[in-house]
Amino acid sequence: MIDSRLQTLRVLHQYGTVTATAEALHLTPSTVSQQLRQLAAHVDLELLEPVGRRVRLTPAALALLRHADALHARWEEATADLAAHREGAAGRLRITAIATALAALAVPAAARLRDQWPGLDVELSENPVEDRYGLVLTGEADIAVVLPTPDSPPADDPRFTRRSLLEEPQDLLVPRTHPFAARTGVPLAEAAHETWIRSGDPRDQYQLLLSACAAAGFTPRVCHAAVDWTAVAALVAHGFGLSLVPRLAPVPSSLPLVRVPLQGRPSPVRRVVACVRRGAEEQPAVAHGLTALQETAAAYAGTPGTGTP
């Protein structure tokens, strides 16, 4: 395995502070600081410089980081090569996912894995406050099912490999009494004068609403906000506004609601991807997990969520 001090430097680059790095690695801040000092002494170069209460990596540290990322990827590949000599797949596979993808993709994928590879112990988790890329980087998760956002690591980040799962359409969620409810599709521009509910995670879903409405030629008048989709559905059902709802999100069938497909271009979609540590994708357990997720996504693509009329 690569030097633990290099891994500490990689995690520091992800989180920006010694305290956050220590929390992510389950170490004390003094241990993290000591490892970084040892690494700097080993290479005989300054690796960090203070910037207020944070630290910034020096050009030398960034150069070292590129080699550390490459070394870590090669180690993951070596681990995969050795694992390939074993019969089948066994051990533990940890998958973290956003809530809608956990229910619609990760759980069915885990069921596939349970049937196909009984020796593989799959652990699933969903925590809206967790940095899922960070969980993968630190080894606390093997696969993260995420939505790329402007804050996500760039597509060419050498630490990660991504696999596209699906492009998830957005529907317009309206009360059953709304004029749109009787239509088979609605251009988003026709909803320019409606009141809107900010739904889902503001880091991705709200940004998607803003960009979709801007492309349709208007700025939405947002008066309410909810993260939980059941709460969003209740607000819509009681006439507090309309909402965009991703196709994977379930809507309670007990509420008087209709999901109306959006027509025209550009049509807003969420891109759902699986992310792993670069090099780990060939490890049998991870490879089986990615395959199960891709098969589940292929079967799910275009299927409306629960509660579609």
C-alpha positions in Angstrom: 0.0 0.0 0.0 1.2 3.6 -0.6 2.7 5.6 2.2 0.0 6.6 4.7 1.6 10.1 4.7 0.9 10.5 1.0 -2.7 9.4 1.6 -3.0 12.1 4.3 -1.7 14.7 1.8 -4.3 13.5 -0.7 -7.2 13.8 1.8 -5.9 17.3 3.0 -6.1 18.4 -0.6 -9.7 17.2 -0.7 -10.8 18.8 2.6 -8.6 21.9 3.0 -8.0 21.8 6.7 -6.0 19.6 9.2 -9.1 19.3 11.4 -11.4 18.1 8.5 -8.6 15.8 7.3 -8.3 14.3 10.8 -12.0 13.7 11.0 -12.1 12.1 7.6 -9.2 9.7 8.4 -10.4 9.1 12.0 -7.1 10.5 13.3 -6.2 13.3 15.7 -5.2 16.7 14.2 -1.8 16.3 15.9 -1.2 13.0 14.1 -2.2 14.5 10.8 0.2 17.5 11.4 3.0 15.1 12.4 2.5 12.9 9.3 2.7 16.0 7.1 5.8 17.3 8.8 7.4 13.9 8.4 6.5 13.8 4.7 8.0 17.3 4.2 11.2 16.3 6.0 11.4 13.2 3.9 11.2 15.0 0.6 13.2 18.0 2.0 10.6 20.5 0.7 7.9 22.7 2.2 4.6 21.2 1.4 2.2 23.6 3.1 1.8 27.3 3.6 -0.7 29.0 5.9 -3.6 31.0 4.4 -5.6 32.4 7.3 -6.9 29.5 9.4 -6.4 27.1 6.5 -3.4 25.8 4.7 -2.6 25.7 1.0 -0.5 23.2 -0.8 2.8 24.5 -2.2 3.7 23.9 -5.9 6.0 21.1 -4.7 3.1 19.5 -2.8 0.9 19.6 -5.9 3.7 18.0 -7.9 4.0 15.3 -5.3 0.2 14.9 -5.2 0.2 14.0 -8.9 2.6 11.2 -8.2 0.7 10.1 -5.2 -2.5 9.8 -7.2 -0.8 7.7 -9.8 0.8 5.5 -7.2 -2.6 5.0 -5.5 -4.2 4.1 -8.8 -1.5 1.5 -9.5 -2.0 0.0 -6.0 -5.7 -0.3 -6.7 -4.9 -2.0 -10.0 -2.4 -4.4 -8.2 -5.1 -5.2 -5.6 -7.5 -6.0 -8.5 -5.0 -8.2 -10.2 -4.4 -10.2 -7.1 -8.1 -10.5 -6.3 -8.7 -11.8 -9.8 -6.8 -14.9 -8.9 -9.4 -15.8 -6.3 -12.5 -17.8 -7.1 -15.6 -15.6 -7.5 -16.2 -12.6 -5.2 -16.3 -12.5 -1.4 -15.8 -9.9 1.3 -17.4 -6.5 1.7 -18.7 -3.9 -0.7 -19.8 -0.6 0.6 -22.1 1.6 -1.6 -23.2 5.1 -0.6 -25.8 6.9 -2.7 -28.1 9.9 -2.9 -31.5 9.0 -1.5 -33.5 8.5 -4.7 -30.7 6.5 -6.3 -30.3 4.4 -3.1 -34.0 3.3 -3.3 -34.3 2.9 -7.1 -30.8 1.7 -8.1 -28.6 0.7 -5.2 -31.1 -1.5 -3.3 -32.1 -3.5 -6.4 -28.5 -3.8 -7.4 -27.6 -5.1 -3.9 -30.4 -7.7 -4.3 -28.9 -8.8 -7.6 -25.5 -9.1 -6.0 -26.9 -11.1 -3.0 -28.4 -13.6 -5.5 -25.4 -13.8 -7.8 -22.6 -13.6 -5.3 -23.7 -14.9 -1.9 -20.2 -14.5 -0.4 -20.3 -10.8 -1.1 -21.5 -8.7 1.9 -23.0 -5.5 0.5 -23.5 -2.5 2.9 -25.7 0.5 1.8 -25.8 4.0 3.2 -27.3 7.3 2.5 -26.4 10.5 4.5 -27.3 13.8 2.8 -24.5 15.7 4.7 -21.7 13.3 3.8 -19.1 14.1 1.1 -19.5 11.0 -0.9 -16.3 11.6 -3.0 -14.5 12.0 0.3 -15.9 8.7 1.5 -14.6 7.0 -1.6 -11.2 8.7 -1.4 -10.6 7.7 2.3 -11.7 4.1 1.7 -14.9 4.3 3.8 -17.0 3.6 0.7 -16.1 1.5 -2.4 -18.8 3.0 -4.8 -20.6 6.3 -4.6 -23.7 6.9 -6.6 -23.8 10.7 -7.1 -25.0 13.6 -9.2 -22.2 15.6 -10.7 -22.5 19.3 -9.6 -20.3 22.4 -10.1 -18.8 21.5 -6.7 -17.8 18.0 -7.7 -14.3 17.0 -8.6 -13.6 17.6 -12.3 -14.3 14.8 -14.8 -10.5 14.3 -15.3 -9.7 14.1 -11.6 -6.9 11.4 -11.5 -8.2 10.0 -8.1 -11.6 8.7 -9.4 -13.1 6.6 -12.2 -16.7 7.3 -13.1 -19.3 5.1 -14.8 -22.5 6.7 -16.2 -25.6 5.1 -15.0 -28.5 7.0 -16.5 -29.8 10.4 -17.5 -32.8 11.0 -15.4 -35.7 13.1 -16.8 -37.5 15.6 -14.7 -41.3 15.7 -14.6 -43.6 18.5 -13.6 -45.5 17.7 -10.4 -48.9 19.4 -10.3 -52.2 19.1 -8.3 -54.8 16.9 -9.9 -57.0 20.0 -10.3 -54.4 22.0 -12.2 -55.0 22.6 -16.0 -51.7 20.9 -16.8 -52.9 17.7 -15.2 -55.0 16.7 -18.2 -52.2 17.1 -20.7 -49.7 14.5 -21.9 -46.8 16.9 -21.8 -46.1 20.6 -21.1 -43.3 22.9 -22.3 -41.5 24.3 -19.3 -42.0 27.9 -20.6 -45.8 27.6 -20.1 -45.2 27.4 -16.4 -43.3 30.7 -16.3 -46.0 32.4 -14.2 -46.5 29.6 -11.7 -45.3 29.6 -8.1 -42.5 27.1 -7.5 -41.3 24.9 -4.7 -37.6 24.5 -4.3 -37.3 20.7 -4.0 -34.7 18.2 -3.1 -31.0 18.9 -2.3 -30.3 22.6 -3.1 -26.8 21.7 -4.3 -28.2 20.0 -7.4 -31.9 20.0 -7.7 -32.4 23.7 -7.2 -29.5 24.5 -9.5 -31.2 22.3 -12.1 -34.5 24.2 -11.7 -32.8 27.6 -12.1 -30.8 26.5 -15.2 -33.8 24.8 -16.8 -36.1 27.8 -16.3 -33.4 30.2 -17.5 -33.1 28.1 -20.7 -36.9 28.3 -21.0 -36.7 32.1 -20.8 -37.8 32.9 -17.2 -36.8 33.0 -13.6 -39.0 30.9 -11.3 -40.9 32.6 -8.4 -39.8 30.3 -5.6 -41.9 30.6 -2.4 -41.4 27.3 -0.5 -38.7 24.8 0.0 -38.5 21.1 1.1 -35.8 18.4 0.9 -37.9 15.3 1.5 -40.0 14.3 -1.5 -43.0 13.4 0.6 -43.0 17.0 1.9 -42.6 18.4 -1.6 -45.6 16.3 -2.7 -47.7 17.5 0.1 -47.0 21.1 -0.7 -47.9 20.6 -4.4 -51.0 18.6 -3.5 -52.3 21.4 -1.3 -51.8 24.1 -4.0 -48.7 25.8 -2.7 -46.9 25.6 -6.0 -45.5 23.3 -8.7 -42.2 21.4 -8.6 -39.8 19.6 -10.8 -39.4 16.1 -9.6 -36.8 13.6 -10.9 -38.0 10.4 -12.4 -36.5 8.3 -9.7 -38.2 10.2 -6.9 -41.2 8.4 -5.5 -44.5 10.3 -5.1 -47.1 9.1 -2.6 -50.0 7.6 -4.6 -52.4 8.7 -1.8 -52.1 12.4 -2.7 -54.1 14.0 -5.5 -51.1 14.6 -7.8 -50.1 14.2 -11.4 -46.6 13.9 -12.9 -46.6 15.6 -16.3 -43.7 14.9 -18.6 -41.9 18.0 -19.9 -41.8 18.6 -23.6 -39.4 20.5 -25.9 -35.7 21.3 -25.7 -33.7 21.7 -23.7 -35.3 19.1 -21.4 -33.8 19.1 -17.9 -32.2 15.9 -16.8 -30.0 14.7 -13.8 -27.0 12.7 -14.7 -26.5 9.8 -12.2 -23.0 8.3 -12.1 -21.1 5.7 -10.1 -17.7 6.8 -8.7 -14.9 4.6 -7.5 -11.2 5.1 -6.7 -9.2 5.0 -9.9 -7.8 1.5 -10.4 -10.4 -0.1 -8.1 -12.9 -0.7 -10.9 -11.2 -4.1 -11.8 -11.4 -5.5 -8.3 -14.0 -8.3 -8.5 -16.3 -7.0 -5.8 -16.3 -3.4 -7.2 -16.6 -4.6 -10.7 -19.6 -6.8 -9.8 -21.1 -3.8 -8.0 -20.7 -1.5 -11.0 -22.2 -4.1 -13.3 -25.2 -4.6 -11.0 -25.7 -0.8 -10.8 -25.5 -0.4 -14.6 -27.9 -3.3 -15.2 -30.4 -2.0 -12.7 -30.1 1.5 -14.3 -30.6 0.1 -17.8 -33.8 -1.7 -16.6 -35.0 1.4 -14.8 -34.3 4.0 -17.5 -37.5 5.8 -18.5 -39.7 4.1 -15.9 -41.8 6.7 -14.0 -41.6 6.8 -10.2 -44.2 5.5 -7.8 -47.4 7.4 -7.9 -47.4 8.3 -11.6 -51.0 8.4 -12.8 
